[in-house]
């Protein structure tokens, strides 16, 4: 559990940093700061629900489903690489049904790193 929270925190911080560094140019078509902040908010809400979900698979599934829906709604506002990155995030959330399968959690953490990279690429 500690590993998961640390990985999520690092991923969320990376997303915020990506938004501030790669997307800060004036006149870009996409407000990458807003996208990064919204994605970070989704991750923070999801990770905040983990303490309750640790003992309740239904709560974990609900939290993951909600986060996936929010990620998809955010992706619907954009296209190209940015939408793909947000849809990857949604797919990662959808893969987490309970916390008993450590391999799924590790896979999800790996997807978060890819998501951050895609945001940087889409906004540069």
C-alpha positions in Angstrom: 0.0 0.0 0.0 2.8 2.4 0.9 4.5 1.7 -2.5 1.2 2.4 -4.3 0.6 5.7 -2.6 4.2 6.9 -3.2 3.9 5.9 -6.9 0.7 7.8 -7.3 2.0 10.8 -5.5 5.1 10.8 -7.7 3.0 10.4 -10.9 0.7 13.2 -9.9 3.6 15.5 -9.2 5.1 14.6 -12.5 1.9 15.5 -14.3 1.8 18.9 -12.6 5.4 19.5 -13.5 4.8 18.5 -17.1 2.0 20.9 -17.3 4.0 23.8 -16.0 7.2 23.2 -18.0 6.2 21.8 -21.3 2.9 23.7 -21.8 3.6 27.1 -20.4 4.1 28.9 -23.7 1.6 31.6 -24.5 -0.7 31.0 -27.5 -0.7 27.2 -27.3 -4.0 25.7 -28.5 -4.3 23.5 -25.4 -4.1 24.8 -21.9 -1.8 22.1 -20.6 -1.7 23.6 -17.1 -5.4 23.1 -16.9 -5.2 19.5 -18.3 -2.4 18.6 -15.9 -4.2 20.1 -13.0 -7.4 18.3 -13.8 -5.6 15.0 -14.3 -3.8 15.5 -11.0 -7.1 16.2 -9.3 -8.5 12.9 -10.6 -5.5 11.0 -9.4 -5.6 12.7 -6.0 -9.3 11.9 -5.5 -8.7 8.3 -6.5 -5.7 7.9 -4.2 -7.7 9.5 -1.4 -10.3 6.9 -1.7 -7.8 4.1 -1.3 -8.0 4.1 2.5 -11.7 3.2 2.4 -11.3 0.9 -0.6 -8.5 -1.2 1.0 -11.1 -3.3 2.8 -13.9 -3.1 0.3 -13.5 -4.3 -3.3 -16.8 -2.7 -4.3 -15.5 0.7 -3.1 -12.3 0.2 -5.0 -14.2 -0.7 -8.1 -16.5 2.4 -7.7 -13.5 4.7 -7.1 -11.7 3.4 -10.2 -14.8 3.5 -12.3 -15.4 7.2 -11.3 -11.8 8.1 -12.0 -12.0 6.4 -15.4 -15.2 8.3 -16.3 -13.7 11.6 -15.3 -10.6 10.8 -17.3 -12.7 9.9 -20.4 -14.7 13.1 -20.0 -11.5 15.1 -19.9 -10.2 13.2 -23.0 -13.4 14.0 -24.9 -12.4 17.7 -24.8 -9.2 17.1 -26.7 -7.9 15.1 -29.6 -4.7 13.5 -30.8 -1.9 12.5 -28.4 -3.5 14.3 -25.5 -6.8 12.5 -25.8 -4.9 9.2 -26.2 -2.9 9.9 -23.0 -6.1 10.6 -21.1 -7.8 7.5 -22.5 -4.7 5.5 -21.4 -5.2 6.9 -17.9 -8.9 5.9 -18.0 -7.9 2.4 -19.2 -5.5 2.1 -16.3 -8.2 3.1 -13.8 -10.6 0.5 -15.4 -8.0 -2.2 -14.9 -8.1 -1.7 -11.1 -11.0 -3.6 -9.6 -9.4 -4.5 -6.3 -6.1 -4.2 -4.6 -5.3 -7.9 -4.2 -3.5 -8.2 -7.6 -0.2 -6.4 -7.2 0.7 -6.9 -10.9 -2.3 -4.8 -11.9 -1.2 -2.0 -9.6 2.4 -2.2 -11.0 1.0 -2.1 -14.5 -1.2 0.9 -13.6 1.8 2.8 -12.2 3.7 2.1 -15.4 0.8 3.5 -17.4 1.0 6.7 -15.3 4.5 7.3 -16.4 3.5 6.8 -20.0 0.6 9.2 -19.5 3.0 11.9 -18.2 5.3 11.4 -21.2 2.4 11.7 -23.6 1.2 14.9 -22.0 4.6 16.4 -22.4 4.8 15.3 -26.0 1.4 16.5 -26.9 2.0 20.0 -25.4 5.5 20.7 -26.7 
